[in-house]
Amino acid sequence: MCEFKGYEVYNVYEERGISAKTGNYRPKFEELLQDIRDKKS
């Protein structure tokens, strides 16, 4: 879909075995949020 839309994938944030439902700390999600704040593309 990214290729079709002409988007460039900056990074893939993958967390295996960590559930957001349980309220666990999610380091990759925090990294994603920081990248958004830093306006990385």
PDB file with SEQRES, HELIX, SHEET and CRYST1 records, atoms N, CA, C and O in Angstrom:
SEQRES   1 A   41  MET CYS GLU PHE LYS GLY TYR GLU VAL TYR ASN VAL TYR          
SEQRES   2 A   41  GLU GLU ARG GLY ILE SER ALA LYS THR GLY ASN TYR ARG          
SEQRES   3 A   41  PRO LYS PHE GLU GLU LEU LEU GLN ASP ILE ARG ASP LYS          
SEQRES   4 A   41  LYS SER                                                      
HELIX    1 AA1 CYS A    2  LYS A    5  1                                   4    
HELIX    2 AA2 PRO A   27  ARG A   37  1                                  11    
CRYST1    1.000    1.000    1.000  90.00  90.00  90.00 P 1           1          
ATOM      1  N   MET A   1       0.823  -1.179   0.000  1.00  0.00           N  
ATOM      2  CA  MET A   1       0.000   0.000   0.000  1.00  0.00           C  
ATOM      3  C   MET A   1       0.877   1.256   0.000  1.00  0.00           C  
ATOM      4  O   MET A   1       0.556   2.239  -0.668  1.00  0.00           O  
ATOM      5  N   CYS A   2       1.977   1.223   0.745  1.00  0.00           N  
ATOM      6  CA  CYS A   2       2.864   2.392   0.780  1.00  0.00           C  
ATOM      7  C   CYS A   2       3.425   2.683  -0.606  1.00  0.00           C  
ATOM      8  O   CYS A   2       3.472   3.835  -1.036  1.00  0.00           O  
ATOM      9  N   GLU A   3       3.842   1.649  -1.291  1.00  0.00           N  
ATOM     10  CA  GLU A   3       4.375   1.824  -2.641  1.00  0.00           C  
ATOM     11  C   GLU A   3       3.297   2.400  -3.566  1.00  0.00           C  
ATOM     12  O   GLU A   3       3.571   3.310  -4.348  1.00  0.00           O  
ATOM     13  N   PHE A   4       2.092   1.879  -3.477  1.00  0.00           N  
ATOM     14  CA  PHE A   4       0.984   2.348  -4.295  1.00  0.00           C  
ATOM     15  C   PHE A   4       0.689   3.824  -4.035  1.00  0.00           C  
ATOM     16  O   PHE A   4       0.414   4.580  -4.966  1.00  0.00           O  
ATOM     17  N   LYS A   5       0.747   4.230  -2.767  1.00  0.00           N  
ATOM     18  CA  LYS A   5       0.461   5.615  -2.388  1.00  0.00           C  
ATOM     19  C   LYS A   5       1.666   6.538  -2.573  1.00  0.00           C  
ATOM     20  O   LYS A   5       1.534   7.758  -2.477  1.00  0.00           O  
ATOM     21  N   GLY A   6       2.844   5.958  -2.839  1.00  0.00           N  
ATOM     22  CA  GLY A   6       4.050   6.760  -3.007  1.00  0.00           C  
ATOM     23  C   GLY A   6       4.706   7.155  -1.699  1.00  0.00           C  
ATOM     24  O   GLY A   6       5.481   8.110  -1.652  1.00  0.00           O  
ATOM     25  N   TYR A   7       4.394   6.410  -0.614  1.00  0.00           N  
ATOM     26  CA  TYR A   7       4.975   6.687   0.695  1.00  0.00           C  
ATOM     27  C   TYR A   7       6.311   5.954   0.827  1.00  0.00           C  
ATOM     28  O   TYR A   7       6.517   4.898   0.228  1.00  0.00           O  
ATOM     29  N   GLU A   8       7.201   6.525   1.611  1.00  0.00           N  
ATOM     30  CA  GLU A   8       8.461   5.870   1.928  1.00  0.00           C  
ATOM     31  C   GLU A   8       8.384   5.368   3.365  1.00  0.00           C  
ATOM     32  O   GLU A   8       8.001   6.114   4.266  1.00  0.00           O  
ATOM     33  N   VAL A   9       8.745   4.110   3.581  1.00  0.00           N  
ATOM     34  CA  VAL A   9       8.732   3.539   4.923  1.00  0.00           C  
ATOM     35  C   VAL A   9      10.001   4.003   5.626  1.00  0.00           C  
ATOM     36  O   VAL A   9      11.112   3.706   5.186  1.00  0.00           O  
ATOM     37  N   TYR A  10       9.821   4.738   6.730  1.00  0.00           N  
ATOM     38  CA  TYR A  10      10.967   5.255   7.498  1.00  0.00           C  
ATOM     39  C   TYR A  10      11.541   4.180   8.407  1.00  0.00           C  
ATOM     40  O   TYR A  10      12.754   3.978   8.462  1.00  0.00           O  
ATOM     41  N   ASN A  11      10.656   3.495   9.120  1.00  0.00           N  
ATOM     42  CA  ASN A  11      11.101   2.499  10.078  1.00  0.00           C  
ATOM     43  C   ASN A  11       9.936   1.547  10.356  1.00  0.00           C  
ATOM     44  O   ASN A  11       8.773   1.897  10.156  1.00  0.00           O  
ATOM     45  N   VAL A  12      10.261   0.361  10.811  1.00  0.00           N  
ATOM     46  CA  VAL A  12       9.247  -0.601  11.230  1.00  0.00           C  
ATOM     47  C   VAL A  12       9.426  -0.786  12.736  1.00  0.00           C  
ATOM     48  O   VAL A  12      10.504  -1.155  13.201  1.00  0.00           O  
ATOM     49  N   TYR A  13       8.370  -0.528  13.482  1.00  0.00           N  
ATOM     50  CA  TYR A  13       8.403  -0.624  14.933  1.00  0.00           C  
ATOM     51  C   TYR A  13       7.661  -1.900  15.320  1.00  0.00           C  
ATOM     52  O   TYR A  13       6.432  -1.957  15.276  1.00  0.00           O  
ATOM     53  N   GLU A  14       8.424  -2.918  15.699  1.00  0.00           N  
ATOM     54  CA  GLU A  14       7.817  -4.224  15.953  1.00  0.00           C  
ATOM     55  C   GLU A  14       8.120  -4.683  17.374  1.00  0.00           C  
ATOM     56  O   GLU A  14       9.270  -4.707  17.811  1.00  0.00           O  
ATOM     57  N   GLU A  15       7.067  -5.043  18.070  1.00  0.00           N  
ATOM     58  CA  GLU A  15       7.220  -5.580  19.420  1.00  0.00           C  
ATOM     59  C   GLU A  15       6.520  -6.935  19.461  1.00  0.00           C  
ATOM     60  O   GLU A  15       5.311  -7.030  19.248  1.00  0.00           O  
ATOM     61  N   ARG A  16       7.266  -7.940  19.728  1.00  0.00           N  
ATOM     62  CA  ARG A  16       6.699  -9.289  19.784  1.00  0.00           C  
ATOM     63  C   ARG A  16       6.471  -9.674  21.240  1.00  0.00           C  
ATOM     64  O   ARG A  16       7.325  -9.466  22.102  1.00  0.00           O  
ATOM     65  N   GLY A  17       5.309 -10.234  21.484  1.00  0.00           N  
ATOM     66  CA  GLY A  17       5.019 -10.745  22.807  1.00  0.00           C  
ATOM     67  C   GLY A  17       4.679  -9.688  23.837  1.00  0.00           C  
ATOM     68  O   GLY A  17       4.582  -9.992  25.026  1.00  0.00           O  
ATOM     69  N   ILE A  18       4.495  -8.446  23.401  1.00  0.00           N  
ATOM     70  CA  ILE A  18       4.125  -7.379  24.327  1.00  0.00           C  
ATOM     71  C   ILE A  18       2.719  -6.927  23.964  1.00  0.00           C  
ATOM     72  O   ILE A  18       2.448  -6.529  22.832  1.00  0.00           O  
ATOM     73  N   SER A  19       1.845  -6.996  24.935  1.00  0.00           N  
ATOM     74  CA  SER A  19       0.465  -6.624  24.696  1.00  0.00           C  
ATOM     75  C   SER A  19       0.186  -5.223  25.225  1.00  0.00           C  
ATOM     76  O   SER A  19       0.531  -4.901  26.362  1.00  0.00           O  
ATOM     77  N   ALA A  20      -0.434  -4.402  24.403  1.00  0.00           N  
ATOM     78  CA  ALA A  20      -0.831  -3.066  24.839  1.00  0.00           C  
ATOM     79  C   ALA A  20      -1.984  -3.159  25.824  1.00  0.00           C  
ATOM     80  O   ALA A  20      -2.172  -2.271  26.656  1.00  0.00           O  
ATOM     81  N   LYS A  21      -2.745  -4.221  25.730  1.00  0.00           N  
ATOM     82  CA  LYS A  21      -3.920  -4.387  26.575  1.00  0.00           C  
ATOM     83  C   LYS A  21      -3.559  -4.505  28.052  1.00  0.00           C  
ATOM     84  O   LYS A  21      -4.318  -4.054  28.910  1.00  0.00           O  
ATOM     85  N   THR A  22      -2.423  -5.099  28.354  1.00  0.00           N  
ATOM     86  CA  THR A  22      -2.043  -5.316  29.748  1.00  0.00           C  
ATOM     87  C   THR A  22      -1.348  -4.105  30.360  1.00  0.00           C  
ATOM     88  O   THR A  22      -1.044  -4.114  31.553  1.00  0.00           O  
ATOM     89  N   GLY A  23      -1.091  -3.068  29.575  1.00  0.00           N  
ATOM     90  CA  GLY A  23      -0.454  -1.866  30.105  1.00  0.00           C  
ATOM     91  C   GLY A  23       1.046  -1.977  30.239  1.00  0.00           C  
ATOM     92  O   GLY A  23       1.669  -1.172  30.931  1.00  0.00           O  
ATOM     93  N   ASN A  24       1.637  -2.964  29.586  1.00  0.00           N  
ATOM     94  CA  ASN A  24       3.087  -3.127  29.632  1.00  0.00           C  
ATOM     95  C   ASN A  24       3.792  -1.947  28.986  1.00  0.00           C  
ATOM     96  O   ASN A  24       3.252  -1.304  28.085  1.00  0.00           O  
ATOM     97  N   TYR A  25       5.005  -1.667  29.454  1.00  0.00           N  
ATOM     98  CA  TYR A  25       5.853  -0.668  28.804  1.00  0.00           C  
ATOM     99  C   TYR A  25       6.219  -1.190  27.432  1.00  0.00           C  
ATOM    100  O   TYR A  25       6.641  -2.337  27.292  1.00  0.00           O  
ATOM    101  N   ARG A  26       6.062  -0.359  26.426  1.00  0.00           N  
ATOM    102  CA  ARG A  26       6.317  -0.776  25.048  1.00  0.00           C  
ATOM    103  C   ARG A  26       7.401   0.120  24.457  1.00  0.00           C  
ATOM    104  O   ARG A  26       7.097   1.207  23.965  1.00  0.00           O  
ATOM    105  N   PRO A  27       8.660  -0.315  24.496  1.00  0.00           N  
ATOM    106  CA  PRO A  27       9.764   0.532  24.054  1.00  0.00           C  
ATOM    107  C   PRO A  27       9.673   0.958  22.592  1.00  0.00           C  
ATOM    108  O   PRO A  27      10.006   2.100  22.272  1.00  0.00           O  
ATOM    109  N   LYS A  28       9.243   0.098  21.717  1.00  0.00           N  
ATOM    110  CA  LYS A  28       9.148   0.471  20.299  1.00  0.00           C  
ATOM    111  C   LYS A  28       8.040   1.483  20.058  1.00  0.00           C  
ATOM    112  O   LYS A  28       8.166   2.349  19.192  1.00  0.00           O  
ATOM    113  N   PHE A  29       6.948   1.380  20.825  1.00  0.00           N  
ATOM    114  CA  PHE A  29       5.875   2.357  20.714  1.00  0.00           C  
ATOM    115  C   PHE A  29       6.366   3.719  21.205  1.00  0.00           C  
ATOM    116  O   PHE A  29       6.053   4.745  20.602  1.00  0.00           O  
ATOM    117  N   GLU A  30       7.127   3.732  22.289  1.00  0.00           N  
ATOM    118  CA  GLU A  30       7.690   4.988  22.792  1.00  0.00           C  
ATOM    119  C   GLU A  30       8.665   5.587  21.773  1.00  0.00           C  
ATOM    120  O   GLU A  30       8.716   6.805  21.598  1.00  0.00           O  
ATOM    121  N   GLU A  31       9.435   4.726  21.105  1.00  0.00           N  
ATOM    122  CA  GLU A  31      10.352   5.183  20.055  1.00  0.00           C  
ATOM    123  C   GLU A  31       9.563   5.807  18.903  1.00  0.00           C  
ATOM    124  O   GLU A  31       9.956   6.847  18.374  1.00  0.00           O  
ATOM    125  N   LEU A  32       8.463   5.183  18.518  1.00  0.00           N  
ATOM    126  CA  LEU A  32       7.600   5.717  17.477  1.00  0.00           C  
ATOM    127  C   LEU A  32       7.073   7.089  17.864  1.00  0.00           C  
ATOM    128  O   LEU A  32       7.122   8.022  17.062  1.00  0.00           O  
ATOM    129  N   LEU A  33       6.568   7.223  19.085  1.00  0.00           N  
ATOM    130  CA  LEU A  33       6.048   8.514  19.541  1.00  0.00           C  
ATOM    131  C   LEU A  33       7.128   9.593  19.532  1.00  0.00           C  
ATOM    132  O   LEU A  33       6.870  10.737  19.158  1.00  0.00           O  
ATOM    133  N   GLN A  34       8.336   9.222  19.947  1.00  0.00           N  
ATOM    134  CA  GLN A  34       9.433  10.198  19.945  1.00  0.00           C  
ATOM    135  C   GLN A  34       9.801  10.598  18.521  1.00  0.00           C  
ATOM    136  O   GLN A  34      10.083  11.768  18.265  1.00  0.00           O  
ATOM    137  N   ASP A  35       9.801   9.656  17.602  1.00  0.00           N  
ATOM    138  CA  ASP A  35      10.087   9.971  16.204  1.00  0.00           C  
ATOM    139  C   ASP A  35       9.026  10.915  15.644  1.00  0.00           C  
ATOM    140  O   ASP A  35       9.342  11.802  14.850  1.00  0.00           O  
ATOM    141  N   ILE A  36       7.775  10.730  16.051  1.00  0.00           N  
ATOM    142  CA  ILE A  36       6.712  11.637  15.612  1.00  0.00           C  
ATOM    143  C   ILE A  36       6.968  13.021  16.179  1.00  0.00           C  
ATOM    144  O   ILE A  36       6.862  14.009  15.452  1.00  0.00           O  
ATOM    145  N   ARG A  37       7.303  13.118  17.463  1.00  0.00           N  
ATOM    146  CA  ARG A  37       7.590  14.412  18.086  1.00  0.00           C  
ATOM    147  C   ARG A  37       8.760  15.115  17.408  1.00  0.00           C  
ATOM    148  O   ARG A  37       8.755  16.334  17.232  1.00  0.00           O  
ATOM    149  N   ASP A  38       9.774  14.315  17.025  1.00  0.00           N  
ATOM    150  CA  ASP A  38      10.970  14.863  16.368  1.00  0.00           C  
ATOM    151  C   ASP A  38      10.749  15.129  14.884  1.00  0.00           C  
ATOM    152  O   ASP A  38      11.644  15.614  14.191  1.00  0.00           O  
ATOM    153  N   LYS A  39       9.549  14.807  14.403  1.00  0.00           N  
ATOM    154  CA  LYS A  39       9.169  15.002  13.000  1.00  0.00           C  
ATOM    155  C   LYS A  39      10.110  14.287  12.037  1.00  0.00           C  
ATOM    156  O   LYS A  39      10.457  14.805  10.976  1.00  0.00           O  
ATOM    157  N   LYS A  40      10.509  13.091  12.435  1.00  0.00           N  
ATOM    158  CA  LYS A  40      11.337  12.289  11.545  1.00  0.00           C  
ATOM    159  C   LYS A  40      10.475  11.734  10.434  1.00  0.00           C  
ATOM    160  O   LYS A  40       9.293  11.450  10.625  1.00  0.00           O  
ATOM    161  N   SER A  41      11.072  11.586   9.290  1.00  0.00           N  
ATOM    162  CA  SER A  41      10.309  11.056   8.159  1.00  0.00           C  
ATOM    163  C   SER A  41      11.104  10.017   7.407  1.00  0.00           C  
ATOM    164  O   SER A  41      10.617   9.462   6.422  1.00  0.00           O  
TER     165      SER A  41                                                      
END                                                                             
